[in-house]
Amino acid sequence: MFKKYNIPFDLDDPRTTLAHREIILNKPFLKKLYEEYYTIFLNETETVPPGRKVEIGSGGGFLNQFTDGFVTSDILPLDGVELFFSAEEMPFQNQELSAICMLNVFHHIPKPYLFLKEAERTLKSGGKIVMIEPANSLFSRFVYRRFHHEPFEPGGEREITPGNPLSNSNQALPYIYFQRDRDWFNSEFPELKITKTIYHTPFSYILSGGVSRSALLPGWMFSFARFAEWLLTPFSRQMGLFCTVVIERR
């Protein structure tokens, strides 16, 4: 039985994000999953040109403890984060950045097209956006619509209501932008090219309990769980709970 974590703050309160960070760091299974996602960031940005690498929405994670070389940022004023700004208006010069990485952030941005315009402006040629986001699979639709507090609306609009950086969202925004409306994306952002959309990890996050409940498996079983998921790779498109999207600036 899952034990529920009771955080006595509103979801959009910065203290909630800090509490989430502490939960992640103290749950071995969940921490290993985050480390695997951070490794994806590192692997995907190995070949980018020299320049600043930025993580957007760093507050609940620990990328700056896992590796050097990334500037951490968030929209909320949080301890342990270097810069504070909206992804829709980034404080960087034209073609200053070599990489922008984000974990479960894109679907919280009120007007993602403004972020993509900013990415198009600030990335160098050959620079990348690497994001890990909720996937739109048969299994994920079942899970997100029944067991998650955030909306999942694949038929929704290309923006969400602003004002609440964590509680306002549409987990299907990555699907909308990079799959459903891909022709529109290609026309609207001619300097950006989607190079990868990979569905993965159908069960690990559930087994970890996330930031809301206790884990179903101890940390030492993480490798076994990931091996079982690897065996299911041929069914990732139907079962993946998350997807990695890689976008390169031409």
N, C-alpha and C positions, 0 to 999 in steps of 0.2 A: 504494500500500500504506500502510495506517495504521501510524504509528509509535506504540508504546505508551509512556505515561508511567508510570514506576515510582515510586510514592510509598512510602517505607520505613516507613510507620506503619499501625497498625490503622485500619480505617474509622471507628471511633468515637473515635479519638484526636483531640482538638481541633487538633493540628498538621495532620491530613489536611484538615480544613475550611479552614484557612488556606492550605494548598498548593493546594486547589481554587480559592480566590479568586485567587491569583496566576496560575494557569493561565488562568482566565477573562479576567483583565485583560490578559494577554499574547497572547491568541489573537484577532486582529481579527474573524474571522467569528463566533466564539462571543460575543465582547463585544457586537457589534452585535445579536445575537439577544436577549441579556439587556436591552440598551437598549430594544429593541422591546417586550419584556414589561413593563419598567418604565413605558414610555409607556402601556401598557394600564392599569396601576395609576393613573397620573395622570389619564387621560381618564375612567376610571370613577368617580373620587373627586372630580371637579370640582364636583359638585352636592351633596355631603354637607353637613350642617350644621356650623357651627364646632365644633371640638374637636380632641383629639389624634388623630393618625393613627399607627398602629403597624404596623411590619412584623414578622412572626413568622418565625423561622428565617433571620435576616439573615446569619449568619456566613459563608457561602460566596459571597455576592454583594457588590454595591457600590452599593446604592440610595442610601446617604448621600453617595456621590460624584457620583451622577447628578442628584440633586435635593435640595432642602431641604424641611423640613416633616414628615418622618417620623421617629418614634422607632424606632431599630433594636433588635432583641432576639434572643436565642437561648437555648436550654436549656444550651448549653455556654459556659464562661467564655472568651471570645475577644477578642483585641485589636480595637479599632475598632467594638465593639458596646456600646450604651449600657446595656441592661438584660438581666438573666439570669433567666429563669423558665420554668416549664412552661406550655404552652398550655392545659393542663387546669386550671390554677389561676392566673389572671392577677392581678397586683397593682394593679388599677384599681378606682375607685369605680363604683357603679351609674351607667349612662348617661354615662360620662366620655368615651368614644371616639366619634369620627365615622367612622373607617374602620380595618379590619384587613386587611392585604394579606399574601399569602404565595405563595412560588414553590417548588413541589415540596416542600411541607412537610406538608400535610394527611395524605398517605398514610404518614407516619412517626409520627403521633400515636397512642399506644397505645389510648386511649379517645376517639375523636373526638367522641362524644356529650357528653363533659365539656367539651371545647373549645366546642362549639356552645352549651351551656348558659351558659358564661362569656361568649361573644359576645352571646348574648341579654341577659345581665345588664349588660354594660359598654357596649354600643352605644346611642347616642342614637336616637330615632325618626328614620328617614330615613338612618341610618348604614348602612354597607355592609361586607360581607366580600367581598374580591376575591381569588380564588385561581387560579393557573395550575397544572394538574396533569396527570398522564398520562391520556389518553383511552382509552375502550374502543371501538375501531373494529376492523374486520376486519384492517387493516394493523397497527395497534398491537399487537393480540394476537399476531400473527406475530412482530413485532420484539421485544416485551418478553419473550415466553416463550422465545425462542431466542438472543437476543443481549444480554440484560441480566441482571445478577446479582440484582436484586430480584424477589421473587415477584409474579406477576400472577394473582390468583384472584378472578374476578368472582362466583363462587359462595361466597366465603368469609364469615366472620363480620364483625360490625360493629366488632371491635377486634382488636388484634394483641398479641403478647407484649411487655411493657415491658422496659426495662433497657438496651437498646442503641439510642440515639437515631437512628443512621443506618443500621445494618445490619439492624434489624428494620423491616419495612414490608410493605404490600400495596398495590401501585400501583393496584389496582382499587377502593380505598376510596372515592374520589370518585364513581365509578360506582355503588357500592353505596348510598351515602347519598343522592345527588341524582338518581338515575335508577331503579335497581332497587327501592329501598325508599322511594320518594318519598312514598307515602301515609303510611308510618310517620313520615317526617321531618315532614310537615305536621302530624301529630297530636302529635308529641313536642315540636316547637318552634313553637308557634302564633304567636309574635311574629316569626318569621323567614320570609321569602318568597323563594324561588328565582326570580330575574327573568331570568337568562340562563344558558345552557349552550351554549358555542360551541366547536366542534371546529376545529382549525387546525394549521398548520405540520407537514405530514407528513414533510418531508425535511430541513429546515434543521438540526435538532439532529444528525442523522446526518452530514450534510455537514460540520458543525463539528468532529466528532470528540469532542464533549463534553469532559469533564475527564479522559478516559482515554487518548485517542489524538489524533494530529495531524489537522488539518483536511484535507478533500479539496479544498477550494476556498479561494483567498485572500480576504481581507476585502473587496477591491474588487468581488468577484462576488456579494456578499450581496444587493444590490438585484435582480440578475438572477434569483437563486434564489428570492427572495420573489415576484417577478413571476410566475415559473413556477408557484409554489404558488397565487398568486391565480387563475391560470387554472383551477386544479383545485378552486376553491372549491365548485362544485356537488357535488363528491364528498367533501367534508370529513367527512361523517358516516361514510363508509366508510374514509377514508384518514388522518384527523387523528391525529397522534401525541400531541398535547396538547389540553387544553380549558381555556377560561376559564369559571369559574363565578362568578356575581355573586349575592349574597344580601343582601337589604335588610331592615333591622328596621322593622317596621310602626310 
